[in-house]
């Protein structure tokens, strides 16, 4: 499939923010009264669906918007300390140089995203930020409309099952990366390509149609 638009999740896909995500979760758990993340549970959590995660943490659906707001605020506090994964800026530059449009769909704030991207923001055409923790599909639709692209002309690249769910909800393809939150073995059945192992592989897949080791 030839894609016109490559959309990325942000935290865990472009940004190495997991340490700060855990801090934000701790603050949100204290504020909203749900179970905090235990380090011993991380490997199990990496294999859970969105619904399973909500059940594990004891989060009712009606609390999700408020929790999302708290998480965004907390992540903004740490934005200046978050770095892009090695090779991400070069990947975005390669994709742009190939004539493709790029976008980011994230529950994080636009302020945080721009701080972390730094000069690499020049390689991003569409920013859709502030999504609900489980509402990224709406952001994907907005990017497709802005890019004048059909759903099947858009590829969403992410590191979580909820990213795959968002792509499925709007009939877009999903490509998984190995270096983020969810386990590669859980993501593989949802990905249109073998789980991508590096930003360079992402760039090669979308610009050259192949994945080299």
N, C-alpha and C positions, 0 to 999 in steps of 0.2 A: 504494500500500500504506500502511495506517495502522500505525504502529509504537507499541509500548508502552514500549520501552526503547531508549535511544540509548547505545551503548557507544563509548568513544573509546580509541584508542591514545594514548600519552602523549608520548614524545619525538618531536619533529618534527610532531606534530599539535596538541597543547595547549601543549607546552613548547618554547621556542626554545633547544635544548640541543646543537645540532650541534657547536659549538666544543668543548664539553666531552666529547661523544661521541668526537671524534677523539683527544682526550687520553687518554680511557679505553681506546680501541682500541690506542693506542701502548703503554700500560702492559701491556695483556693480551697483545699481540704479543710483547713482550719476555719476559714470564713464561712463555708457553705455546708459544713458538717457531713462530709463523706470520707471514706477510708483513704488514708495516705498511702503512697507507694512504698512498698517494702522492697529493698534491694534483692532479697531472697526470692521474690516473686517475679522478677523482671523477665526471666526466660519463659515462664508460663504466660505472662501478659503479652509477650511478643507474638504469641500464636493465637490470640483471641480476636474475635470480631468486635465491631463497635457495640453491638447489643450485649455481648458477653462482658465487655469491659465495663459498661454501665452497671450491669448486674454485680460484677465483682466489687466495684467501688461503692455500690449503694447509691447510685445517682438516678433519681427519677427524671423523666423527660422534661418536666416543667422547670427544673433547675438548670438545664443546659444553657439557656441564654445568659443567665447571670454568671454562671461559671465561665463561659466564654469571655465575658467582659472582664472578669477578674484575671483570667489567664493572659489576655492581651495586655492589660495594664502591667502585670508582673513581668512579662517578657520584654516590654518596652524599657523597663528599668535596667535590664541586663544587655540591651541591644549593642551597646558600645563594646561589650566583652565577647560577643559572638563573632566567629570567623566563618567564612565560606570554606567548604571542604576543598582540599588541594585539587586543582584542575578545573574547578567549576567556572571560573571567569574565562578560561581558555575555551572551555566547552561552549559557553554562551556565545563567545566571539566567533567560533567556527560555525555554529548554527546560523548566526546572523549573516556571516559572510557567504553562506550558501543560498541566501535569498529567502530564508524562511522567517516567519514571524514567531516571536517568543512571548510567553506570558507566564505569570505566576498567579496561582489561586491558593489562598491560604487563610487560615483563621487568625493569623498574626496581623498586627496593625501595619498600615502603610509606612508609618514613621519608622518602625523597627526594621522593616524590609529594606527601606532605602539606606538606613544607617549601615546595615550589615553588607549590603551589596557594594556600597562605596562607588567607585568609578564604573564597576560592572553594570550599574543601573542603565548605562547607555546601551546595553545589549538587550534590554527588555522592552518590548513594545506595549504590553498590556499588563497592568497590575490590578488584580481584584483581591482586595484584602478585607479582613474583618468578618470572614464567614463564621457561621456557627460551627461548633466542633464537629457537627455531623451534617453541615449544609453546604458543602463545597460545590455540589452539582449546579447550584444556581450561579455561582461565580464562573463555572466553566461555560455555561450558556451565554453569559454576558460577554466573555472573551470571544467566543465563536461569532457572536453577532457583530462585535466591534471589528473583528478581522474579516468579516464577510465570508466565513467558511462554514461548510456543512459539517455536522458532527463527525462524520467519518474522515474528514480532512484534518481533524484535530487529534493529537496524541497527548495524553496526560501521563506524565512521568512522576512516580511517587514511591514512597517507602512504607506505606501502611495499607491495611485492608480497607480502611475507610476511603482511601484514595481510589482504590479499585471500585468500590461501591459507587462513588461519585461519578466515575467515568461510565460505569454500566448504566446508571440512572438516566444518562443523557445520550446513550448509544455512541460513546467515544471509545477508542482503543486506549488501553492502559499498558504501560511498560514499567516494570518494577526494577528498583535498584537494590543492591545487596548491602549497602553500608549504613542503612537507616535503622528505623525502629523495629519493624516486623521481621520475622525470620524469613530468609529466602525460600525455604521449603514450603512455607505457607503462601507466599506471594506467587510462586511459580505457576500454579494452575490458573491464575487470573491474568497473567502477563502475555502479551502478543508475541513476545520474544523471550528467549532464555534470560533469566534475571541478569541484568547488566551489572558488571563488576567494577566499573570505573566511569568517571565523567567522559573520558576519551571514548569508551565503548558506546555511551549514549550518543555522542556527537557522530561517531562513525555510522551507527545504526540509522539515524535520521537523515544524514547527509549522503551517505554512500550506499545504504541499504545492506550493510554487512556488519558483522561483529567479529573483529580480530581478537585473538587472545591477548 
